[in-house]
Amino acid sequence: MNPGGGQPNMQQLLQQAQKMQQDLAAAQEELAQTEVEGQAGGGLVKATVTGSGELRGLVIDPKAVDPTAATPEETAETLADLVVAAVQAASENAQQLQQEKLGPLTQGLGGMPGLPF
C-alpha cells in the first residue's frame, strides 16, 4: 500500500519545485537576452528594451529635430515626450513578453506573491 494514499511524496514535490525553478530561471534568462522595440511619433523615435525591461537602445530620426518647426525649447520638449512614449511602448511590449514567457510558469507556482511579474 502507498502510505501517501496516492498523493505525491515530499521527494516528488521537491523535484517538481526544483524543475519549475529551473524552468523559471531559463525563461528569465531568455527574457534578458530578447529585445523588443517600442516607437513613437510614427517611428521618429524607437526604443529597444530587453524582455526583462532593460533599456538597450534609443534611435532618434533626425527629422524629429527640425529647427525650423519650433523654438529650441519646444523641440526639446517634443523630443522628450517622444522618447518617453517610445520607452513606455517598449516597456509595455516587454511586459507582454514576460506574461507570455513567465505566465504559465508562475501559474504552476501557484502565483507565488513577491515574484516580479
N, CA, C and O atoms as a Tinker XYZ file with bonds, in Angstrom:
   468  protein
     1  N      0.831000   -1.177000    0.000000    73     2
     2  CA     0.000000    0.000000    0.000000    64     1     3
     3  C      0.873000    1.236000    0.000000    63     2     4     5
     4  O      1.935000    1.269000    0.622000    81     3
     5  N      0.416000    2.234000   -0.695000    73     3     6
     6  CA     1.122000    3.509000   -0.723000    64     5     7
     7  C      0.749000    4.299000    0.514000    63     6     8     9
     8  O     -0.414000    4.665000    0.683000    81     7
     9  N      1.715000    4.571000    1.386000    73     7    10
    10  CA     1.373000    5.288000    2.623000    64     9    11
    11  C      0.842000    6.690000    2.366000    63    10    12    13
    12  O      0.189000    7.263000    3.237000    81    11
    13  N      1.100000    7.246000    1.218000    73    11    14
    14  CA     0.619000    8.593000    0.913000    64    13    15
    15  C     -0.780000    8.595000    0.351000    63    14    16    17
    16  O     -1.329000    9.660000    0.065000    81    15
    17  N     -1.371000    7.429000    0.186000    73    15    18
    18  CA    -2.729000    7.363000   -0.345000    64    17    19
    19  C     -2.833000    7.911000   -1.753000    63    18    20    21
    20  O     -3.849000    8.507000   -2.113000    81    19
    21  N     -1.787000    7.717000   -2.565000    73    19    22
    22  CA    -1.810000    8.199000   -3.937000    64    21    23
    23  C     -1.327000    9.626000   -4.089000    63    22    24    25
    24  O     -1.212000   10.121000   -5.210000    81    23
    25  N     -1.046000   10.290000   -2.995000    73    23    26
    26  CA    -0.530000   11.654000   -3.039000    64    25    27
    27  C      0.964000   11.617000   -3.344000    63    26    28    29
    28  O      1.657000   10.687000   -2.933000    81    27
    29  N      1.469000   12.632000   -4.069000    73    27    30
    30  CA     2.915000   12.672000   -4.312000    64    29    31
    31  C      3.665000   12.805000   -2.989000    63    30    32    33
    32  O      3.221000   13.494000   -2.070000    81    31
    33  N      4.811000   12.131000   -2.914000    73    31    34
    34  CA     5.589000   12.248000   -1.680000    64    33    35
    35  C      6.429000   13.514000   -1.705000    63    34    36    37
    36  O      6.500000   14.201000   -2.724000    81    35
    37  N      7.054000   13.816000   -0.596000    73    35    38
    38  CA     7.824000   15.053000   -0.451000    64    37    39
    39  C      8.949000   15.127000   -1.476000    63    38    40    41
    40  O      9.229000   16.196000   -2.018000    81    39
    41  N      9.591000   14.001000   -1.740000    73    39    42
    42  CA    10.697000   13.974000   -2.713000    64    41    43
    43  C     10.191000   14.381000   -4.100000    63    42    44    45
    44  O     10.841000   15.155000   -4.802000    81    43
    45  N      9.023000   13.853000   -4.487000    73    43    46
    46  CA     8.459000   14.206000   -5.794000    64    45    47
    47  C      8.114000   15.697000   -5.843000    63    46    48    49
    48  O      8.361000   16.362000   -6.849000    81    47
    49  N      7.553000   16.209000   -4.772000    73    47    50
    50  CA     7.200000   17.633000   -4.735000    64    49    51
    51  C      8.442000   18.513000   -4.838000    63    50    52    53
    52  O      8.435000   19.529000   -5.532000    81    51
    53  N      9.503000   18.119000   -4.145000    73    51    54
    54  CA    10.749000   18.887000   -4.212000    64    53    55
    55  C     11.342000   18.848000   -5.611000    63    54    56    57
    56  O     11.855000   19.855000   -6.100000    81    55
    57  N     11.273000   17.685000   -6.258000    73    55    58
    58  CA    11.796000   17.578000   -7.624000    64    57    59
    59  C     10.983000   18.450000   -8.576000    63    58    60    61
    60  O     11.548000   19.116000   -9.444000    81    59
    61  N      9.655000   18.449000   -8.417000    73    59    62
    62  CA     8.808000   19.286000   -9.266000    64    61    63
    63  C      9.118000   20.767000   -9.036000    63    62    64    65
    64  O      9.211000   21.544000   -9.987000    81    63
    65  N      9.275000   21.145000   -7.782000    73    63    66
    66  CA     9.582000   22.546000   -7.467000    64    65    67
    67  C     10.930000   22.947000   -8.040000    63    66    68    69
    68  O     11.087000   24.057000   -8.548000    81    67
    69  N     11.904000   22.049000   -7.962000    73    67    70
    70  CA    13.231000   22.342000   -8.496000    64    69    71
    71  C     13.178000   22.502000  -10.011000    63    70    72    73
    72  O     13.812000   23.400000  -10.565000    81    71
    73  N     12.422000   21.629000  -10.684000    73    71    74
    74  CA    12.297000   21.734000  -12.141000    64    73    75
    75  C     11.610000   23.052000  -12.519000    63    74    76    77
    76  O     12.032000   23.726000  -13.458000    81    75
    77  N     10.557000   23.414000  -11.790000    73    75    78
    78  CA     9.864000   24.663000  -12.087000    64    77    79
    79  C     10.793000   25.855000  -11.869000    63    78    80    81
    80  O     10.762000   26.817000  -12.635000    81    79
    81  N     11.611000   25.791000  -10.833000    73    79    82
    82  CA    12.561000   26.862000  -10.559000    64    81    83
    83  C     13.584000   26.958000  -11.698000    63    82    84    85
    84  O     13.947000   28.057000  -12.117000    81    83
    85  N     14.043000   25.819000  -12.190000    73    83    86
    86  CA    14.993000   25.813000  -13.313000    64    85    87
    87  C     14.336000   26.366000  -14.575000    63    86    88    89
    88  O     14.945000   27.142000  -15.311000    81    87
    89  N     13.088000   25.959000  -14.819000    73    87    90
    90  CA    12.364000   26.464000  -15.991000    64    89    91
    91  C     12.171000   27.975000  -15.886000    63    90    92    93
    92  O     12.312000   28.694000  -16.874000    81    91
    93  N     11.850000   28.447000  -14.693000    73    91    94
    94  CA    11.656000   29.883000  -14.476000    64    93    95
    95  C     12.965000   30.637000  -14.703000    63    94    96    97
    96  O     12.970000   31.690000  -15.341000    81    95
    97  N     14.061000   30.112000  -14.192000    73    95    98
    98  CA    15.368000   30.756000  -14.386000    64    97    99
    99  C     15.732000   30.796000  -15.866000    63    98   100   101
   100  O     16.253000   31.799000  -16.354000    81    99
   101  N     15.457000   29.697000  -16.583000    73    99   102
   102  CA    15.757000   29.651000  -18.023000    64   101   103
   103  C     14.907000   30.677000  -18.772000    63   102   104   105
   104  O     15.405000   31.356000  -19.670000    81   103
   105  N     13.635000   30.793000  -18.410000    73   103   106
   106  CA    12.751000   31.759000  -19.068000    64   105   107
   107  C     13.211000   33.183000  -18.778000    63   106   108   109
   108  O     13.186000   34.036000  -19.665000    81   107
   109  N     13.632000   33.447000  -17.534000    73   107   110
   110  CA    14.114000   34.789000  -17.189000    64   109   111
   111  C     15.386000   35.115000  -17.961000    63   110   112   113
   112  O     15.564000   36.251000  -18.402000    81   111
   113  N     16.265000   34.148000  -18.129000    73   111   114
   114  CA    17.494000   34.360000  -18.901000    64   113   115
   115  C     17.158000   34.647000  -20.362000    63   114   116   117
   116  O     17.761000   35.515000  -20.993000    81   115
   117  N     16.188000   33.906000  -20.886000    73   115   118
   118  CA    15.756000   34.141000  -22.268000    64   117   119
   119  C     15.189000   35.545000  -22.419000    63   118   120   121
   120  O     15.464000   36.221000  -23.410000    81   119
   121  N     14.399000   35.987000  -21.447000    73   119   122
   122  CA    13.849000   37.342000  -21.487000    64   121   123
   123  C     14.959000   38.384000  -21.472000    63   122   124   125
   124  O     14.882000   39.385000  -22.185000    81   123
   125  N     15.987000   38.155000  -20.666000    73   123   126
   126  CA    17.087000   39.114000  -20.566000    64   125   127
   127  C     17.846000   39.230000  -21.890000    63   126   128   129
   128  O     18.463000   40.258000  -22.167000    81   127
   129  N     17.799000   38.175000  -22.703000    73   127   130
   130  CA    18.507000   38.181000  -23.983000    64   129   131
   131  C     17.631000   38.644000  -25.155000    63   130   132   133
   132  O     18.145000   38.988000  -26.220000    81   131
   133  N     16.315000   38.649000  -24.953000    73   131   134
   134  CA    15.390000   39.003000  -26.024000    64   133   135
   135  C     15.156000   40.510000  -26.028000    63   134   136   137
   136  O     14.928000   41.109000  -24.977000    81   135
   137  N     15.211000   41.120000  -27.209000    73   135   138
   138  CA    14.976000   42.558000  -27.314000    64   137   139
   139  C     13.638000   42.819000  -27.990000    63   138   140   141
   140  O     13.271000   42.144000  -28.951000    81   139
   141  N     12.916000   43.804000  -27.476000    73   139   142
   142  CA    11.662000   44.251000  -28.072000    64   141   143
   143  C     11.754000   45.748000  -28.296000    63   142   144   145
   144  O     12.561000   46.434000  -27.669000    81   143
   145  N     10.919000   46.247000  -29.198000    73   143   146
   146  CA    11.000000   47.651000  -29.578000    64   145   147
   147  C      9.678000   48.350000  -29.323000    63   146   148   149
   148  O      8.609000   47.742000  -29.356000    81   147
   149  N      9.781000   49.625000  -29.072000    73   147   150
   150  CA     8.614000   50.492000  -28.997000    64   149   151
   151  C      8.948000   51.751000  -29.771000    63   150   152   153
   152  O     10.111000   52.141000  -29.874000    81   151
   153  N      7.915000   52.386000  -30.317000    73   151   154
   154  CA     8.196000   53.600000  -31.082000    64   153   155
   155  C      7.133000   54.651000  -30.832000    63   154   156   157
   156  O      6.051000   54.371000  -30.316000    81   155
   157  N      7.481000   55.865000  -31.214000    73   155   158
   158  CA     6.561000   56.991000  -31.062000    64   157   159
   159  C      6.776000   57.947000  -32.218000    63   158   160   161
   160  O      7.802000   57.915000  -32.898000    81   159
   161  N      5.789000   58.793000  -32.420000    73   159   162
   162  CA     5.901000   59.789000  -33.494000    64   161   163
   163  C      5.984000   59.160000  -34.865000    63   162   164   165
   164  O      6.702000   59.646000  -35.738000    81   163
   165  N      5.244000   58.073000  -35.057000    73   163   166
   166  CA     5.267000   57.409000  -36.363000    64   165   167
   167  C      6.629000   56.833000  -36.692000    63   166   168   169
   168  O      7.001000   56.750000  -37.862000    81   167
   169  N      7.379000   56.435000  -35.676000    73   167   170
   170  CA     8.688000   55.831000  -35.892000    64   169   171
   171  C      9.844000   56.811000  -35.812000    63   170   172   173
   172  O     10.990000   56.429000  -36.050000    81   171
   173  N      9.565000   58.083000  -35.477000    73   171   174
   174  CA    10.649000   59.059000  -35.363000    64   173   175
   175  C     11.582000   58.722000  -34.202000    63   174   176   177
   176  O     12.777000   59.011000  -34.255000    81   175
   177  N     11.031000   58.111000  -33.156000    73   175   178
   178  CA    11.842000   57.694000  -32.011000    64   177   179
   179  C     11.541000   56.229000  -31.744000    63   178   180   181
   180  O     10.382000   55.829000  -31.631000    81   179
   181  N     12.610000   55.425000  -31.644000    73   179   182
   182  CA    12.473000   53.994000  -31.377000    64   181   183
   183  C     13.329000   53.636000  -30.177000    63   182   184   185
   184  O     14.504000   53.994000  -30.098000    81   183
   185  N     12.711000   52.918000  -29.240000    73   183   186
   186  CA    13.424000   52.450000  -28.050000    64   185   187
   187  C     13.474000   50.928000  -28.094000    63   186   188   189
   188  O     12.512000   50.269000  -28.487000    81   187
   189  N     14.601000   50.394000  -27.686000    73   187   190
   190  CA    14.769000   48.949000  -27.613000    64   189   191
   191  C     15.046000   48.580000  -26.170000    63   190   192   193
   192  O     15.955000   49.124000  -25.543000    81   191
   193  N     14.255000   47.647000  -25.640000    73   191   194
   194  CA    14.465000   47.147000  -24.282000    64   193   195
   195  C     14.539000   45.628000  -24.340000    63   194   196   197
   196  O     14.072000   44.998000  -25.288000    81   195
   197  N     15.144000   45.056000  -23.293000    73   195   198
   198  CA    15.144000   43.605000  -23.187000    64   197   199
   199  C     13.788000   43.163000  -22.652000    63   198   200   201
   200  O     13.000000   43.970000  -22.158000    81   199
   201  N     13.541000   41.879000  -22.761000    73   199   202
   202  CA    12.305000   41.329000  -22.226000    64   201   203
   203  C     12.200000   41.500000  -20.725000    63   202   204   205
   204  O     11.108000   41.406000  -20.165000    81   203
   205  N     13.328000   41.750000  -20.063000    73   203   206
   206  CA    13.292000   41.981000  -18.621000    64   205   207
   207  C     13.201000   43.467000  -18.290000    63   206   208   209
   208  O     13.210000   43.842000  -17.118000    81   207
   209  N     13.111000   44.330000  -19.333000    73   207   210
   210  CA    12.853000   45.748000  -19.115000    64   209   211
   211  C     14.059000   46.663000  -19.149000    63   210   212   213
   212  O     13.922000   47.858000  -18.888000    81   211
   213  N     15.229000   46.147000  -19.460000    73   211   214
   214  CA    16.442000   46.984000  -19.501000    64   213   215
   215  C     16.515000   47.730000  -20.831000    63   214   216   217
   216  O     16.438000   47.116000  -21.895000    81   215
   217  N     16.664000   49.064000  -20.770000    73   215   218
   218  CA    16.791000   49.878000  -21.976000    64   217   219
   219  C     18.124000   49.575000  -22.640000    63   218   220   221
   220  O     19.177000   49.713000  -22.018000    81   219
   221  N     18.080000   49.164000  -23.902000    73   219   222
   222  CA    19.300000   48.803000  -24.622000    64   221   223
   223  C     19.652000   49.780000  -25.736000    63   222   224   225
   224  O     20.820000   49.911000  -26.102000    81   223
   225  N     18.654000   50.464000  -26.275000    73   223   226
   226  CA    18.961000   51.358000  -27.380000    64   225   227
   227  C     17.876000   52.388000  -27.584000    63   226   228   229
   228  O     16.718000   52.182000  -27.220000    81   227
   229  N     18.274000   53.504000  -28.175000    73   227   230
   230  CA    17.352000   54.585000  -28.469000    64   229   231
   231  C     17.794000   55.204000  -29.791000    63   230   232   233
   232  O     18.935000   55.644000  -29.932000    81   231
   233  N     16.884000   55.233000  -30.750000    73   231   234
   234  CA    17.186000   55.797000  -32.060000    64   233   235
   235  C     16.244000   56.969000  -32.294000    63   234   236   237
   236  O     15.024000   56.836000  -32.195000    81   235
   237  N     16.836000   58.122000  -32.609000    73   235   238
   238  CA    16.057000   59.322000  -32.881000    64   237   239
   239  C     16.319000   59.730000  -34.324000    63   238   240   241
   240  O     17.447000   60.049000  -34.697000    81   239
   241  N     15.269000   59.714000  -35.122000    73   239   242
   242  CA    15.366000   60.126000  -36.519000    64   241   243
   243  C     15.673000   61.624000  -36.548000    63   242   244   245
   244  O     15.037000   62.395000  -35.830000    81   243
   245  N     16.631000   62.040000  -37.362000    73   243   246
   246  CA    16.951000   63.475000  -37.439000    64   245   247
   247  C     15.738000   64.346000  -37.775000    63   246   248   249
   248  O     15.720000   65.529000  -37.436000    81   247
   249  N     14.731000   63.782000  -38.433000    73   247   250
   250  CA    13.520000   64.555000  -38.750000    64   249   251
   251  C     12.780000   64.969000  -37.479000    63   250   252   253
   252  O     11.999000   65.920000  -37.500000    81   251
   253  N     13.022000   64.258000  -36.366000    73   251   254
   254  CA    12.365000   64.608000  -35.100000    64   253   255
   255  C     12.913000   65.917000  -34.545000    63   254   256   257
   256  O     12.274000   66.559000  -33.711000    81   255
   257  N     14.100000   66.313000  -35.009000    73   255   258
   258  CA    14.737000   67.546000  -34.546000    64   257   259
   259  C     14.782000   68.510000  -35.723000    63   258   260   261
   260  O     15.801000   68.635000  -36.402000    81   259
   261  N     13.666000   69.187000  -35.954000    73   259   262
   262  CA    13.550000   70.131000  -37.061000    64   261   263
   263  C     13.631000   71.542000  -36.499000    63   262   264   265
   264  O     12.657000   72.033000  -35.929000    81   263
   265  N     14.787000   72.209000  -36.650000    73   263   266
   266  CA    14.964000   73.538000  -36.052000    64   265   267
   267  C     14.038000   74.600000  -36.639000    63   266   268   269
   268  O     13.831000   75.645000  -36.022000    81   267
   269  N     13.487000   74.350000  -37.807000    73   267   270
   270  CA    12.601000   75.351000  -38.412000    64   269   271
   271  C     11.157000   75.204000  -37.937000    63   270   272   273
   272  O     10.340000   76.097000  -38.162000    81   271
   273  N     10.833000   74.085000  -37.279000    73   271   274
   274  CA     9.446000   73.816000  -36.903000    64   273   275
   275  C      9.042000   74.497000  -35.605000    63   274   276   277
   276  O      7.863000   74.790000  -35.405000    81   275
   277  N      9.997000   74.752000  -34.721000    73   275   278
   278  CA     9.633000   75.299000  -33.413000    64   277   279
   279  C     10.862000   75.919000  -32.763000    63   278   280   281
   280  O     11.969000   75.860000  -33.298000    81   279
   281  N     10.642000   76.509000  -31.605000    73   279   282
   282  CA    11.764000   77.035000  -30.836000    64   281   283
   283  C     12.578000   75.861000  -30.287000    63   282   284   285
   284  O     12.072000   74.740000  -30.220000    81   283
   285  N     13.831000   76.104000  -29.892000    73   283   286
   286  CA    14.625000   75.018000  -29.306000    64   285   287
   287  C     13.948000   74.398000  -28.087000    63   286   288   289
   288  O     14.029000   73.188000  -27.878000    81   287
   289  N     13.287000   75.216000  -27.290000    73   287   290
   290  CA    12.598000   74.694000  -26.103000    64   289   291
   291  C     11.464000   73.762000  -26.485000    63   290   292   293
   292  O     11.298000   72.690000  -25.904000    81   291
   293  N     10.667000   74.198000  -27.495000    73   291   294
   294  CA     9.550000   73.364000  -27.947000    64   293   295
   295  C     10.061000   72.069000  -28.573000    63   294   296   297
   296  O      9.482000   71.002000  -28.371000    81   295
   297  N     11.147000   72.173000  -29.330000    73   295   298
   298  CA    11.734000   70.985000  -29.947000    64   297   299
   299  C     12.213000   70.014000  -28.874000    63   298   300   301
   300  O     11.973000   68.810000  -28.966000    81   299
   301  N     12.894000   70.545000  -27.852000    73   299   302
   302  CA    13.388000   69.694000  -26.773000    64   301   303
   303  C     12.227000   69.031000  -26.028000    63   302   304   305
   304  O     12.296000   67.849000  -25.691000    81   303
   305  N     11.169000   69.790000  -25.776000    73   303   306
   306  CA    10.010000   69.238000  -25.065000    64   305   307
   307  C      9.336000   68.140000  -25.889000    63   306   308   309
   308  O      8.988000   67.084000  -25.361000    81   307
   309  N      9.157000   68.396000  -27.174000    73   307   310
   310  CA     8.549000   67.399000  -28.057000    64   309   311
   311  C      9.416000   66.145000  -28.110000    63   310   312   313
   312  O      8.904000   65.029000  -28.032000    81   311
   313  N     10.722000   66.328000  -28.243000    73   311   314
   314  CA    11.641000   65.197000  -28.312000    64   313   315
   315  C     11.593000   64.383000  -27.014000    63   314   316   317
   316  O     11.580000   63.153000  -27.050000    81   315
   317  N     11.566000   65.069000  -25.882000    73   315   318
   318  CA    11.480000   64.369000  -24.594000    64   317   319
   319  C     10.183000   63.561000  -24.516000    63   318   320   321
   320  O     10.190000   62.418000  -24.059000    81   319
   321  N      9.082000   64.146000  -24.958000    73   319   322
   322  CA     7.802000   63.436000  -24.945000    64   321   323
   323  C      7.857000   62.199000  -25.834000    63   322   324   325
   324  O      7.341000   61.143000  -25.467000    81   323
   325  N      8.482000   62.330000  -27.005000    73   323   326
   326  CA     8.594000   61.186000  -27.919000    64   325   327
   327  C      9.459000   60.082000  -27.319000    63   326   328   329
   328  O      9.141000   58.900000  -27.455000    81   327
   329  N     10.547000   60.459000  -26.659000    73   327   330
   330  CA    11.428000   59.462000  -26.036000    64   329   331
   331  C     10.672000   58.722000  -24.933000    63   330   332   333
   332  O     10.725000   57.494000  -24.858000    81   331
   333  N      9.977000   59.459000  -24.089000    73   331   334
   334  CA     9.208000   58.828000  -23.005000    64   333   335
   335  C      8.161000   57.879000  -23.588000    63   334   336   337
   336  O      8.004000   56.757000  -23.108000    81   335
   337  N      7.457000   58.320000  -24.608000    73   335   338
   338  CA     6.411000   57.486000  -25.212000    64   337   339
   339  C      7.004000   56.223000  -25.836000    63   338   340   341
   340  O      6.427000   55.143000  -25.715000    81   339
   341  N      8.154000   56.354000  -26.502000    73   339   342
   342  CA     8.787000   55.186000  -27.123000    64   341   343
   343  C      9.260000   54.189000  -26.069000    63   342   344   345
   344  O      9.093000   52.981000  -26.233000    81   343
   345  N      9.850000   54.695000  -24.988000    73   343   346
   346  CA    10.321000   53.812000  -23.917000    64   345   347
   347  C      9.128000   53.133000  -23.240000    63   346   348   349
   348  O      9.192000   51.947000  -22.917000    81   347
   349  N      8.045000   53.878000  -23.025000    73   347   350
   350  CA     6.851000   53.274000  -22.433000    64   349   351
   351  C      6.285000   52.183000  -23.335000    63   350   352   353
   352  O      5.894000   51.120000  -22.853000    81   351
   353  N      6.238000   52.439000  -24.641000    73   351   354
   354  CA     5.727000   51.429000  -25.574000    64   353   355
   355  C      6.608000   50.187000  -25.557000    63   354   356   357
   356  O      6.102000   49.065000  -25.574000    81   355
   357  N      7.913000   50.381000  -25.524000    73   355   358
   358  CA     8.828000   49.240000  -25.477000    64   357   359
   359  C      8.655000   48.469000  -24.171000    63   358   360   361
   360  O      8.679000   47.238000  -24.167000    81   359
   361  N      8.482000   49.186000  -23.071000    73   359   362
   362  CA     8.279000   48.534000  -21.772000    64   361   363
   363  C      6.986000   47.731000  -21.749000    63   362   364   365
   364  O      6.941000   46.638000  -21.185000    81   363
   365  N      5.937000   48.270000  -22.361000    73   363   366
   366  CA     4.672000   47.525000  -22.448000    64   365   367
   367  C      4.865000   46.249000  -23.259000    63   366   368   369
   368  O      4.320000   45.200000  -22.914000    81   367
   369  N      5.643000   46.340000  -24.340000    73   367   370
   370  CA     5.921000   45.147000  -25.141000    64   369   371
   371  C      6.729000   44.130000  -24.340000    63   370   372   373
   372  O      6.517000   42.924000  -24.468000    81   371
   373  N      7.651000   44.616000  -23.517000    73   371   374
   374  CA     8.442000   43.723000  -22.661000    64   373   375
   375  C      7.548000   43.045000  -21.629000    63   374   376   377
   376  O      7.709000   41.856000  -21.353000    81   375
   377  N      6.606000   43.796000  -21.056000    73   375   378
   378  CA     5.691000   43.206000  -20.073000    64   377   379
   379  C      4.812000   42.133000  -20.710000    63   378   380   381
   380  O      4.537000   41.098000  -20.103000    81   379
   381  N      4.381000   42.391000  -21.927000    73   379   382
   382  CA     3.572000   41.399000  -22.636000    64   381   383
   383  C      4.396000   40.136000  -22.874000    63   382   384   385
   384  O      3.900000   39.023000  -22.703000    81   383
   385  N      5.653000   40.315000  -23.267000    73   383   386
   386  CA     6.535000   39.177000  -23.484000    64   385   387
   387  C      6.757000   38.411000  -22.183000    63   386   388   389
   388  O      6.798000   37.181000  -22.182000    81   387
   389  N      6.902000   39.143000  -21.073000    73   387   390
   390  CA     7.064000   38.495000  -19.764000    64   389   391
   391  C      5.851000   37.637000  -19.442000    63   390   392   393
   392  O      5.990000   36.513000  -18.961000    81   391
   393  N      4.665000   38.165000  -19.706000    73   391   394
   394  CA     3.445000   37.395000  -19.430000    64   393   395
   395  C      3.409000   36.124000  -20.272000    63   394   396   397
   396  O      3.021000   35.061000  -19.787000    81   395
   397  N      3.818000   36.238000  -21.543000    73   395   398
   398  CA     3.807000   35.077000  -22.428000    64   397   399
   399  C      4.795000   34.015000  -21.948000    63   398   400   401
   400  O      4.488000   32.823000  -21.942000    81   399
   401  N      5.979000   34.461000  -21.548000    73   399   402
   402  CA     7.041000   33.522000  -21.163000    64   401   403
   403  C      6.897000   33.007000  -19.736000    63   402   404   405
   404  O      7.115000   31.826000  -19.467000    81   403
   405  N      6.527000   33.909000  -18.819000    73   403   406
   406  CA     6.530000   33.545000  -17.403000    64   405   407
   407  C      5.149000   33.194000  -16.871000    63   406   408   409
   408  O      5.037000   32.509000  -15.855000    81   407
   409  N      4.107000   33.646000  -17.532000    73   407   410
   410  CA     2.750000   33.407000  -17.052000    64   409   411
   411  C      2.459000   31.945000  -16.759000    63   410   412   413
   412  O      2.016000   31.615000  -15.659000    81   411
   413  N      2.701000   31.054000  -17.731000    73   411   414
   414  CA     2.426000   29.634000  -17.465000    64   413   415
   415  C      3.277000   29.084000  -16.315000    63   414   416   417
   416  O      2.816000   28.229000  -15.560000    81   415
   417  N      4.501000   29.564000  -16.180000    73   415   418
   418  CA     5.376000   29.073000  -15.107000    64   417   419
   419  C      4.908000   29.570000  -13.750000    63   418   420   421
   420  O      4.917000   28.818000  -12.776000    81   419
   421  N      4.497000   30.843000  -13.678000    73   419   422
   422  CA     4.066000   31.373000  -12.391000    64   421   423
   423  C      2.730000   30.766000  -11.975000    63   422   424   425
   424  O      2.463000   30.615000  -10.783000    81   423
   425  N      1.892000   30.417000  -12.946000    73   423   426
   426  CA     0.649000   29.728000  -12.601000    64   425   427
   427  C      0.970000   28.372000  -11.982000    63   426   428   429
   428  O      0.294000   27.927000  -11.055000    81   427
   429  N      2.010000   27.719000  -12.507000    73   427   430
   430  CA     2.441000   26.437000  -11.970000    64   429   431
   431  C      2.983000   26.568000  -10.564000    63   430   432   433
   432  O      2.961000   25.610000   -9.791000    81   431
   433  N      3.469000   27.752000  -10.230000    73   431   434
   434  CA     3.985000   28.005000   -8.879000    64   433   435
   435  C      2.872000   28.493000   -7.963000    63   434   436   437
   436  O      3.119000   28.826000   -6.804000    81   435
   437  N      1.662000   28.536000   -8.474000    73   435   438
   438  CA     0.551000   28.977000   -7.641000    64   437   439
   439  C      0.473000   30.481000   -7.507000    63   438   440   441
   440  O     -0.119000   30.989000   -6.555000    81   439
   441  N      1.071000   31.214000   -8.464000    73   439   442
   442  CA     1.046000   32.671000   -8.392000    64   441   443
   443  C      1.679000   33.180000   -7.108000    63   442   444   445
   444  O      1.114000   34.025000   -6.414000    81   443
   445  N      2.840000   32.663000   -6.806000    73   443   446
   446  CA     3.504000   32.998000   -5.545000    64   445   447
   447  C      3.679000   34.503000   -5.393000    63   446   448   449
   448  O      4.192000   35.154000   -6.302000    81   447
   449  N      3.270000   35.061000   -4.278000    73   447   450
   450  CA     3.433000   36.502000   -4.073000    64   449   451
   451  C      4.907000   36.852000   -3.955000    63   450   452   453
   452  O      5.723000   36.061000   -3.482000    81   451
   453  N      5.220000   38.056000   -4.397000    73   451   454
   454  CA     6.606000   38.524000   -4.282000    64   453   455
   455  C      7.429000   38.296000   -5.528000    63   454   456   457
   456  O      8.551000   38.794000   -5.621000    81   455
   457  N      6.898000   37.546000   -6.502000    73   455   458
   458  CA     7.645000   37.352000   -7.738000    64   457   459
   459  C      7.445000   38.589000   -8.615000    63   458   460   461
   460  O      6.350000   39.150000   -8.657000    81   459
   461  N      8.495000   39.010000   -9.310000    73   459   462
   462  CA     8.461000   40.305000  -10.018000    64   461   463
   463  C      7.772000   40.271000  -11.372000    63   462   464   465
   464  O      8.350000   40.737000  -12.355000    81   463
   465  N      6.566000   39.741000  -11.460000    73   463   466
   466  CA     5.831000   39.787000  -12.726000    64   465   467
   467  C      4.363000   39.682000  -12.478000    63   466   468
   468  O      3.574000   39.701000  -13.424000    81   467
